[in-house]
Amino acid sequence: MAFGVAIRGMRGADKFAWTIPATAMLAGVGMILSAVFETGGSQVSEMMHSRASAIAVVAVVALALGYSISPMGRATGATPEPIGAGLALLAAALAAASPLLHDTRWTGFSQRLLWFALITWLLRVTWQDARREMTSSAKPQLSSRRTIASYRGNDTQKKHTPSEQAPVPEDLEKSCSG
């Protein structure tokens, strides 16, 4: 759910961009419900746990595929990140194999492997997005001459009359001109 909240405003103007955070929210609700209804209890509790867990898995796999592979999950013109896309495809393959492995001696292992792939995908994507956000938010520094010109009102963007010009402190002008 936190991932859905974090990315809700980060995606493009695509008319289906809302599906990425909505899928993350659905996955979170499924996981919470799966935790609320315990296994080994009543039949109703077991069924609710199973259905909620299945919804969570399908939603997280859809989220991984949608975010890592589809154009909705990335900036315009960006290519899929290969490790994230590979993890998403691995998770999809493991989820597809899950019904075949159900009630076999491989059930527990396959479920843990699926969740390991999904958690690794989530950590990878979160790390990549944080890195991308940090590099894109770094603002270029203006040169000292440009800063003084702007401070004096000599910037090409806005013209000031002599009465509107603010005085430049001498220490600022000396430190930038030397």
C-alpha positions as CSV (number, residue, x, y, z in Angstrom):
1,M,0.0,0.0,0.0
2,A,2.9,2.4,0.8
3,F,4.3,1.8,-2.7
4,G,0.9,2.7,-4.2
5,V,0.7,5.9,-2.1
6,A,4.3,6.8,-3.1
7,I,3.8,6.4,-6.8
8,R,0.3,7.8,-7.2
9,G,1.5,11.2,-8.4
10,M,4.7,10.1,-10.1
11,R,3.3,8.6,-13.3
12,G,2.5,10.3,-16.5
13,A,-0.7,11.6,-17.9
14,D,-1.7,8.3,-19.6
15,K,-5.4,7.7,-19.0
16,F,-4.6,4.2,-17.5
17,A,-1.7,5.5,-15.2
18,W,-4.1,5.3,-12.2
19,T,-4.1,1.5,-12.5
20,I,-0.5,1.1,-11.2
21,P,-1.1,2.7,-7.8
22,A,-4.6,1.2,-7.6
23,T,-3.1,-2.3,-8.1
24,A,-0.6,-1.6,-5.4
25,M,-3.4,-0.7,-3.0
26,L,-5.4,-3.8,-3.9
27,A,-2.4,-5.9,-3.2
28,G,-1.9,-4.3,0.1
29,V,-5.6,-4.9,1.1
30,G,-5.3,-8.5,0.0
31,M,-2.2,-9.0,2.1
32,I,-3.8,-7.4,5.2
33,L,-6.9,-9.6,4.8
34,S,-4.8,-12.6,4.3
35,A,-3.1,-11.9,7.6
36,V,-6.4,-11.3,9.4
37,F,-7.8,-14.6,8.5
38,E,-5.7,-17.4,9.9
39,T,-5.0,-20.8,8.4
40,G,-5.9,-23.9,10.4
41,G,-9.0,-22.4,11.9
42,S,-12.5,-22.7,10.6
43,Q,-13.3,-23.5,7.0
44,V,-14.6,-19.9,6.5
45,S,-11.4,-18.4,7.9
46,E,-9.3,-20.8,5.7
47,M,-11.2,-19.9,2.6
48,M,-11.0,-16.1,3.3
49,H,-7.2,-16.4,3.9
50,S,-6.8,-18.4,0.6
51,R,-8.9,-15.9,-1.5
52,A,-7.3,-12.8,0.0
53,S,-3.8,-14.3,-0.5
54,A,-4.6,-15.2,-4.1
55,I,-5.9,-11.7,-4.8
56,A,-2.7,-10.2,-3.2
57,V,-0.5,-12.4,-5.3
58,V,-2.3,-11.7,-8.6
59,A,-2.3,-8.0,-7.8
60,V,1.4,-7.8,-6.9
61,V,2.4,-9.8,-10.0
62,A,0.2,-7.5,-12.2
63,L,1.8,-4.5,-10.5
64,A,5.3,-5.9,-11.2
65,L,4.4,-6.5,-14.8
66,G,2.6,-3.2,-15.3
67,Y,5.2,-1.1,-13.5
68,S,8.3,-2.8,-15.0
69,I,7.3,-3.8,-18.5
70,S,4.3,-1.8,-19.7
71,P,4.7,1.9,-20.8
72,M,2.3,3.0,-18.1
73,G,4.9,2.2,-15.4
74,R,7.7,4.4,-16.7
75,A,8.4,7.9,-18.0
76,T,7.8,8.6,-21.7
77,G,10.5,7.2,-23.9
78,A,12.2,5.3,-21.1
79,T,13.1,1.6,-21.6
80,P,12.3,-1.1,-19.1
81,E,14.9,-1.6,-16.5
82,P,16.2,-5.2,-17.2
83,I,16.6,-6.5,-13.7
84,G,13.2,-5.3,-12.6
85,A,11.6,-6.6,-15.7
86,G,13.3,-10.0,-15.3
87,L,12.2,-10.2,-11.7
88,A,8.6,-9.3,-12.8
89,L,8.7,-12.0,-15.5
90,L,10.1,-14.6,-13.0
91,A,7.3,-13.8,-10.5
92,A,4.7,-14.1,-13.3
93,A,6.1,-17.5,-14.3
94,L,6.2,-18.7,-10.7
95,A,2.6,-17.5,-10.1
96,A,1.5,-19.3,-13.3
97,A,3.1,-22.5,-12.0
98,S,1.6,-22.2,-8.6
99,P,-1.7,-24.0,-9.3
100,L,0.3,-26.9,-10.9
101,L,2.4,-27.2,-7.7
102,H,-0.5,-26.8,-5.3
103,D,-0.9,-29.7,-2.9
104,T,2.5,-31.2,-3.9
105,R,5.6,-31.4,-1.8
106,W,6.8,-28.2,-3.7
107,T,3.9,-26.0,-2.6
108,G,5.7,-24.2,0.3
109,F,8.9,-23.8,-1.6
110,S,7.3,-22.4,-4.7
111,Q,5.2,-19.9,-2.7
112,R,8.3,-18.7,-0.8
113,L,10.3,-18.4,-4.0
114,L,7.4,-16.4,-5.6
115,W,7.3,-14.0,-2.6
116,F,11.1,-13.8,-2.6
117,A,11.0,-12.7,-6.3
118,L,8.2,-10.2,-5.6
119,I,9.9,-8.7,-2.6
120,T,13.2,-8.5,-4.4
121,W,11.4,-6.8,-7.3
122,L,9.8,-4.3,-4.9
123,L,13.1,-3.5,-3.3
124,R,14.9,-3.1,-6.7
125,V,12.2,-0.8,-8.1
126,T,12.1,1.3,-4.9
127,W,15.9,1.6,-5.0
128,Q,15.9,2.5,-8.7
129,D,13.1,5.1,-8.3
130,A,14.8,6.7,-5.3
131,R,18.1,6.9,-7.3
132,R,16.3,8.4,-10.3
133,E,14.4,10.9,-8.1
134,M,17.6,12.0,-6.4
135,T,19.4,12.6,-9.7
136,S,16.5,14.4,-11.3
137,S,16.0,16.7,-8.3
138,A,19.6,17.9,-8.3
139,K,19.3,21.5,-9.6
140,P,22.2,22.9,-11.6
141,Q,24.0,25.8,-9.9
142,L,24.0,29.1,-11.6
143,S,27.3,30.8,-12.3
144,S,28.3,33.6,-10.0
145,R,28.1,36.2,-12.8
146,R,24.6,35.1,-13.7
147,T,23.6,35.3,-10.0
148,I,24.9,38.8,-9.6
149,A,23.2,39.9,-12.9
150,S,20.0,38.5,-11.6
151,Y,20.4,40.1,-8.2
152,R,21.1,43.5,-9.7
153,G,18.1,43.2,-12.0
154,N,20.2,42.9,-15.2
155,D,18.8,39.5,-16.0
156,T,17.4,39.1,-19.5
157,Q,14.2,37.7,-18.1
158,K,13.1,40.9,-16.4
159,K,14.1,44.5,-17.0
160,H,14.3,46.9,-14.1
161,T,14.5,50.6,-14.1
162,P,17.4,52.1,-12.1
163,S,15.1,53.0,-9.2
164,E,14.0,49.3,-8.9
165,Q,17.5,47.9,-8.8
166,A,18.5,46.5,-5.5
167,P,22.0,47.3,-4.3
168,V,24.5,44.4,-4.3
169,P,26.4,43.9,-1.1
170,E,30.1,44.6,-1.7
171,D,31.2,41.3,-0.2
172,L,29.0,39.4,-2.6
173,E,30.3,41.3,-5.6
174,K,34.0,40.9,-4.5
175,S,33.7,37.2,-3.8
176,C,32.1,36.5,-7.2
177,S,34.2,38.7,-9.4
178,G,37.6,37.5,-8.0
